[in-house]
Amino acid sequence: MMISNKKRWQKEKLEELQCKSEQQGSQQTEWHAQQISEAAKLIREVSINPIKGFVPTMLVTSATLVTLWSVAKAIINLYS
């Protein structure tokens, strides 16, 4: 009697875990589909208007270079 209860409990637990696994899998699939959709939208937007994607990239690059130049000058001034 105790063995059959244990087997039934194991079977129920296995079914519960399989159900959870399937739910998590569908959530991940949905998340990946959303990410792919957003990436496709960005690619389409940049291909339609390349300047729109290019300008922010250039601004970030310029800001990064200015920051690096300022840090380099500060280090040079510190040791000279």
C-alpha positions as CSV (number, residue, x, y, z in Angstrom):
1,M,0.0,0.0,0.0
2,M,2.8,2.4,0.9
3,I,4.7,1.7,-2.3
4,S,1.7,2.5,-4.5
5,N,1.1,5.8,-2.7
6,K,4.8,6.7,-3.2
7,K,4.6,5.8,-6.9
8,R,1.4,7.9,-7.3
9,W,3.1,10.8,-5.5
10,Q,6.1,10.5,-7.7
11,K,3.9,10.4,-10.8
12,E,2.0,13.5,-9.7
13,K,5.2,15.3,-8.9
14,L,6.6,14.4,-12.4
15,E,3.5,15.6,-14.1
16,E,3.7,18.9,-12.1
17,L,7.3,19.4,-13.1
18,Q,6.6,18.7,-16.7
19,C,3.7,21.2,-16.7
20,K,6.0,23.9,-15.1
21,S,8.7,23.1,-17.6
22,E,6.3,23.5,-20.5
23,Q,5.0,26.9,-19.1
24,Q,8.6,28.2,-18.7
25,G,9.4,27.1,-22.2
26,S,6.5,28.9,-23.7
27,Q,7.3,32.0,-21.7
28,Q,10.9,31.9,-23.0
29,T,9.7,31.4,-26.5
30,E,7.4,34.4,-26.2
31,W,10.2,36.5,-24.8
32,H,12.6,35.5,-27.7
33,A,9.9,36.2,-30.3
34,Q,9.4,39.7,-28.7
35,Q,13.2,40.4,-28.8
36,I,13.4,39.3,-32.5
37,S,10.4,41.5,-33.3
38,E,12.0,44.5,-31.7
39,A,15.3,43.9,-33.4
40,A,13.6,43.6,-36.8
41,K,11.7,46.8,-36.1
42,L,15.0,48.6,-35.4
43,I,16.7,47.1,-38.4
44,R,13.8,48.2,-40.6
45,E,13.8,51.7,-39.1
46,V,17.6,52.1,-39.7
47,S,17.4,50.8,-43.2
48,I,14.5,53.2,-44.0
49,N,16.3,56.2,-42.4
50,P,20.0,55.5,-41.9
51,I,20.7,59.0,-40.6
52,K,18.2,58.4,-37.7
53,G,20.4,55.5,-36.6
54,F,23.7,57.0,-37.5
55,V,23.4,60.3,-35.6
56,P,22.9,58.9,-32.1
57,T,25.8,56.5,-32.7
58,M,28.0,59.3,-33.7
59,L,26.9,61.4,-30.7
60,V,27.7,58.6,-28.4
61,T,31.1,58.0,-30.1
62,S,31.9,61.7,-30.0
63,A,31.0,61.9,-26.3
64,T,33.1,58.9,-25.5
65,L,36.1,60.3,-27.3
66,V,35.8,63.6,-25.6
67,T,35.6,61.9,-22.2
68,L,38.6,59.7,-23.0
69,W,40.6,62.8,-24.2
70,S,39.7,64.7,-21.0
71,V,40.8,61.8,-18.8
72,A,44.1,61.4,-20.8
73,K,44.8,65.2,-20.4
74,A,44.1,65.0,-16.7
75,I,46.4,62.1,-16.2
76,I,49.2,63.8,-18.3
77,N,48.7,67.0,-16.2
78,L,48.8,65.1,-13.0
79,Y,52.2,63.5,-13.8
80,S,53.9,66.5,-15.5
